[in-house]
């Protein structure tokens, strides 16, 4: 079976979606699937640019994606034809690439935060994302979701006909990170600065907790983040690091006293999985799917309650939860690839 896959998320500065695309593509290829990666981009990540996973083939152009899509709509070099043909084309992010009408398509819907709560996105962005996922629900033979929670949202909010759950995995290297003793101990949080990540409330809760540790937040600026900047200015022990390259991010994770992730809404929670794999004590939200992902191996808190987060910070430092690596071992890219391959076979038959 030959699969075409949009590889653009892995060409940009690495985020959770980029990790997913790279991990899935590599595991599919390792399992014998013919994986053809498609990427059209203008602003590639030169500093962190990665080679395609072993066993895959990358077809990439530095060219405006809108122009390529317009050509595809005219029948001139749609994505599947550019790859030499494929049995299924996989849209891996909130982008619908032009594909020949007869080629089955699937899209991964990572979350529907922009439909669940308008507070999480700007109005123009929410409308644009909604248009894309509603079009995908009509065009694609199936939607893929990383958790049962997100799959339920797809069925209820998009009336999607076919939704298949494909839980994510964790890179093996997280299990072997060597802890470093930092000169100044710290707590770590990771994510784009946006309302859903709850960083303003986390900064205030950290200040209330009284723990003698800095709070480092690694992540690029996203949208609607003025409250985060304001909270950080009022908290001398909180530091916003901006985008951090992958090697440095792993170094920061390995040396953290604990990892904090009290997100208001997640489609899966890959950073929590990676922190557990690295053996770091974790605090996260007592909401699905994070609850099911980390229960028994993390401190769970109400992310809407500042004092609950502050108390959780005290507990994760004074009585670190155990069992993170063992729990993370249950999530592998090989399992994600097997579930995804079943989805491909279902829509190709």
Order of alpha helices (4+ residues) and beta strands (2+ residues): beta-alpha-beta-beta-alpha-alpha-beta-beta-alpha-alpha-beta-alpha-beta-beta-alpha-beta-alpha-beta-alpha-beta-alpha-beta-alpha-beta-alpha-alpha-alpha
